[in-house]
Amino acid sequence: MSIHKLSVAGRKCVGIADLHVATDAKSEIVTYALGSCLGITMYDPVAKVGGLVHVMLPDSGIDKGKAERQPGMFVDTGVPTLLKQMTDKGASRARLRIAVAGGAAQRTKGTDHFQIGERNVKAFEALLASQGLRTIAADTGGSNLARTMTISIETGTVEIRSDGVARTLVP
């Protein structure tokens, strides 16, 4: 059964450069249109705390003011903010199940000169390594691929939907 069967009232939509943490077991968090952006979920199965951030860019150094106002915009500020909000709500770093999706190249022909998707993935991997954390599942890369990412707070299940096909990334 798809986790999207929950009522719309139990669904929190995370926009680009945004994040959300939930503790209500009847809820789910979803983000749409992950192209070069990354959707990152974190889940503590004991505390039943889950979160999702939709980051656009790898490094907040390009606009520190924007990063302060909207930390979810950047990998280097969004991931630590999500982690802090998760632990503030009772999640344990040691139990976190982390998944990532997105990071696609944004050109189907020619060269993707900015390589934002690839740079986002590299920044995310480096940040996790520096924090002593790791992912349990990833669906990254590809060319001009849009993904929808959903996490169920009750189960921690993470589902990816692309081209009308849903699949479970984290059971």
C-alpha positions in Angstrom: 0.0 0.0 0.0 1.3 3.4 -0.9 1.9 5.8 1.9 0.2 8.4 -0.1 -3.2 6.9 1.0 -3.1 9.1 4.1 -5.6 12.0 4.2 -4.4 15.3 2.9 -4.9 16.7 6.4 -2.1 14.5 7.7 0.3 15.6 5.0 2.8 18.4 5.3 4.3 19.7 2.1 7.8 21.0 2.2 8.6 23.5 -0.5 12.0 24.3 -2.0 14.5 25.6 0.6 12.2 24.6 3.4 12.1 21.9 6.1 9.7 20.3 8.5 10.0 17.9 11.5 7.0 15.9 12.8 6.2 13.7 15.7 2.5 12.8 14.9 2.4 9.2 13.8 -0.6 9.8 11.6 1.3 12.3 9.4 3.6 12.3 6.5 5.9 14.8 4.9 6.3 15.3 1.2 8.3 17.4 -1.2 7.9 17.7 -4.9 10.0 18.4 -8.0 13.4 17.3 -6.8 15.6 17.9 -9.8 19.1 19.1 -9.0 17.8 19.8 -5.5 18.1 17.2 -2.7 15.4 15.9 -0.5 16.9 14.6 2.7 14.9 12.6 5.3 15.8 11.7 8.8 13.9 9.3 11.0 14.3 8.0 14.5 12.3 4.7 14.7 12.2 4.7 18.6 11.3 8.3 19.2 9.0 8.3 16.1 10.4 11.6 14.9 10.8 12.3 11.2 11.9 15.2 9.1 12.6 16.3 5.6 14.6 19.2 4.1 14.5 20.3 0.4 17.9 21.9 -0.3 18.7 23.9 -3.5 22.4 24.6 -3.3 25.5 23.2 -1.7 27.2 26.1 0.0 25.7 29.0 1.9 28.9 31.1 1.3 27.2 32.7 -1.7 24.6 34.4 0.6 25.1 34.2 4.4 22.1 36.5 4.9 19.8 34.2 2.9 21.2 31.2 4.8 20.3 32.8 8.1 16.7 33.6 7.0 16.2 30.4 5.1 18.7 27.7 6.2 16.9 25.0 4.2 18.1 26.5 1.0 21.7 25.2 1.4 23.1 21.8 2.2 25.6 23.2 4.7 22.9 25.0 6.7 19.8 22.9 6.0 21.1 19.5 7.1 22.4 20.8 10.5 19.2 22.7 11.0 17.1 19.6 10.3 19.4 17.5 12.6 19.0 20.1 15.4 15.3 20.2 15.1 15.1 16.4 15.1 17.2 16.1 18.3 15.3 18.9 19.9 12.2 16.8 19.5 13.8 13.7 21.0 15.5 12.0 18.1 18.9 10.3 18.8 21.7 10.8 16.3 22.7 7.2 16.9 19.4 5.9 15.7 18.8 8.2 12.7 17.9 6.6 9.4 18.9 9.1 6.7 17.8 8.9 3.1 18.5 11.3 0.1 17.0 11.7 -3.3 17.5 14.2 -6.2 20.8 15.6 -7.4 19.9 15.2 -11.1 21.8 16.9 -13.9 19.5 19.6 -15.4 20.4 19.2 -19.0 19.5 16.4 -21.3 21.7 17.7 -24.2 25.1 19.3 -23.9 27.0 20.0 -20.7 25.5 20.8 -17.3 28.1 23.6 -16.7 27.0 24.3 -13.1 26.6 20.7 -12.0 24.4 21.8 -9.1 23.0 18.3 -8.6 26.4 16.6 -8.4 27.8 19.4 -6.2 24.8 19.0 -3.9 25.4 15.3 -3.5 29.1 15.8 -2.8 28.4 18.5 -0.3 25.8 16.3 1.5 28.1 13.3 1.6 31.0 15.4 3.0 28.8 17.0 5.6 27.4 13.6 6.8 31.0 12.2 7.0 32.1 15.2 9.0 29.2 14.5 11.5 29.9 10.8 11.7 26.6 10.0 10.0 25.7 8.0 7.0 22.7 7.4 4.7 20.9 4.1 4.6 19.4 4.7 1.1 19.9 7.1 -1.8 18.3 7.8 -5.2 20.5 10.5 -6.7 21.8 11.5 -10.1 20.2 10.9 -13.5 19.5 13.5 -16.1 16.7 16.0 -15.9 14.8 13.7 -13.6 12.1 15.0 -11.2 11.3 13.1 -8.1 8.7 13.3 -5.3 9.8 12.2 -1.9 7.5 11.2 1.0 8.2 10.0 4.5 5.7 8.4 6.9 6.2 9.4 10.5 4.4 6.2 11.7 6.7 3.8 9.9 9.7 5.8 8.6 8.9 4.5 5.1 10.4 6.7 2.4 8.8 6.6 -1.0 10.1 8.0 -4.3 7.7 8.8 -7.1 9.1 9.6 -10.6 7.5 9.5 -14.0 4.3 8.2 -12.4 6.0 5.2 -10.8 6.3 4.9 -7.0 8.9 2.8 -5.3 10.0 2.3 -1.7 13.4 3.8 -1.0 13.4 2.9 2.7 11.0 0.2 3.9 
